[in-house]
Amino acid sequence: MRTAVVRVDVDPSGVLTPAQLREGMASLSALAPEVGATVVDADLAAMPPGRRQVEVLLAGDDADHLSRLALELCTRVFGVLGARPTAGVLTYVSRGTDHDALGVLAGLGLTGEIEREDGPEWDVVRVTLRKSDLERIPESRVHTALEASLNCEVRIITV
């Protein structure tokens, strides 16, 4: 299962005081495990208004569902304090696994086969894709995304 990092701006208009932001973070961290989430510790009071983002870690592949869940969680906490949280960017933590590679492909709307070969200096991952898929998405984009996620050499094979 992939781990998403969902960013939520909990105080976009800057209405909360430093004490409220600290209280909100403490409440959010305590409430997060109820939905299987973890909150990355951050000093929101040190951040400027409009940049007060929390990072909520959630397991799953459905980006829309995870974003909604994180936003609802933050709204439950910071909305009571007078803020109106807004959803931010969602990314995924990559551990360099084949599952991460499949997740990158899925994010691009592709399916493929992954083969991993242990090399003397680094791993080589062979990704087999359909030629027709690469007519929609440039191979260079797929290659770059996979190398960034896997941190190893990637070879794309088309069929």
C-alpha positions in Angstrom: 0.0 0.0 0.0 1.3 3.4 -0.9 1.7 6.3 1.6 0.2 9.6 0.5 1.4 13.0 1.9 -1.7 15.2 1.8 -1.0 18.9 2.4 -3.8 21.1 3.9 -3.5 24.8 4.5 -5.2 25.0 7.8 -5.3 28.8 8.1 -5.2 30.3 4.6 -6.6 33.7 5.7 -4.3 34.0 8.8 -7.0 34.4 11.4 -5.6 32.0 14.0 -3.3 33.1 16.8 0.0 31.2 17.6 -1.7 29.6 20.6 -4.6 28.4 18.5 -2.3 27.0 15.9 -0.4 25.1 18.6 -3.6 23.9 20.1 -4.9 22.8 16.7 -1.8 20.9 15.9 -1.9 19.0 19.2 -5.6 18.2 18.6 -5.0 17.1 15.0 -2.1 14.8 16.0 -4.3 13.2 18.7 -7.3 12.8 16.4 -5.4 11.5 13.3 -4.9 7.9 14.4 -8.7 7.5 14.5 -8.7 7.6 10.7 -5.4 5.8 10.3 -3.4 9.0 9.7 -0.2 10.5 11.0 0.5 14.2 11.2 4.0 15.5 10.5 5.0 17.8 13.4 5.2 21.4 12.3 5.4 24.8 13.9 2.5 26.5 12.2 2.9 29.7 14.1 6.3 30.2 12.5 4.8 30.0 9.0 3.3 33.0 7.3 -0.4 33.2 6.6 -1.3 31.4 3.4 1.5 28.9 4.0 0.4 27.2 7.2 0.2 23.7 5.8 0.1 20.5 7.7 1.2 17.2 6.1 -1.1 14.3 6.8 0.2 10.8 6.0 -2.4 8.3 4.9 -2.1 4.8 3.3 -4.0 4.3 0.1 -4.1 4.8 -3.6 -7.3 6.8 -4.1 -6.0 10.4 -4.1 -9.4 12.1 -4.1 -10.6 10.0 -1.1 -7.3 10.7 0.8 -7.5 14.4 0.1 -11.1 14.6 1.3 -10.3 12.6 4.4 -7.4 14.9 5.3 -9.4 18.0 4.6 -12.3 16.8 6.8 -9.9 16.0 9.6 -8.3 19.4 9.5 -11.7 21.1 9.2 -12.9 19.3 12.3 -10.0 20.7 14.3 -9.2 24.1 12.8 -12.7 24.9 11.6 -13.8 25.0 15.3 -11.1 27.6 15.9 -12.4 29.9 13.1 -10.3 28.9 10.1 -11.4 27.4 6.8 -8.8 24.8 5.7 -8.2 24.3 2.1 -6.8 21.2 0.3 -3.3 21.4 -1.0 -1.1 19.1 -3.0 -1.0 15.3 -2.6 2.2 13.4 -3.3 3.3 9.9 -2.4 6.2 8.7 -0.4 8.5 6.4 -2.4 10.5 3.6 -0.9 11.8 2.5 -4.3 9.7 -0.7 -4.5 8.0 -2.3 -7.4 4.7 -1.3 -5.9 5.8 2.4 -6.1 6.7 1.9 -9.7 3.2 0.5 -10.4 1.7 3.4 -8.5 3.7 5.9 -10.7 2.4 4.1 -13.8 -1.2 4.2 -12.5 -0.9 7.9 -11.8 0.0 8.4 -15.4 -2.9 6.2 -16.5 -0.7 3.3 -17.6 -0.3 -0.4 -16.7 2.8 -2.4 -17.2 5.0 -5.2 -16.0 8.0 -4.6 -13.7 11.1 -6.8 -13.5 13.9 -6.0 -11.2 17.5 -7.1 -11.6 20.1 -6.6 -8.9 23.2 -5.2 -10.6 26.7 -5.1 -9.2 26.5 -1.4 -8.4 22.7 -0.6 -8.6 19.4 -2.2 -9.4 18.0 -2.1 -13.0 14.2 -2.1 -13.4 12.8 -3.1 -16.7 9.3 -1.7 -17.3 7.3 -3.2 -20.2 4.6 -0.9 -21.6 2.3 -1.0 -24.7 3.5 1.2 -27.6 -0.1 2.6 -27.8 0.2 3.9 -24.2 3.4 5.8 -25.1 1.5 7.7 -27.9 -0.5 9.4 -25.1 2.3 10.0 -22.6 5.9 10.7 -23.7 8.3 8.0 -22.9 10.7 10.6 -21.4 8.1 11.6 -18.9 7.4 8.0 -17.8 11.1 7.3 -17.6 11.9 10.4 -15.5 9.0 9.7 -13.1 10.0 6.1 -12.6 13.7 6.9 -12.0 12.8 9.6 -9.5 10.5 7.2 -7.6 12.8 4.2 -7.7 16.2 5.8 -7.5 17.7 3.3 -9.9 18.2 2.7 -13.6 15.0 2.2 -15.5 14.8 0.6 -18.9 11.5 0.9 -20.8 10.6 -1.9 -23.2 7.6 -1.5 -25.5 5.5 -4.2 -27.0 
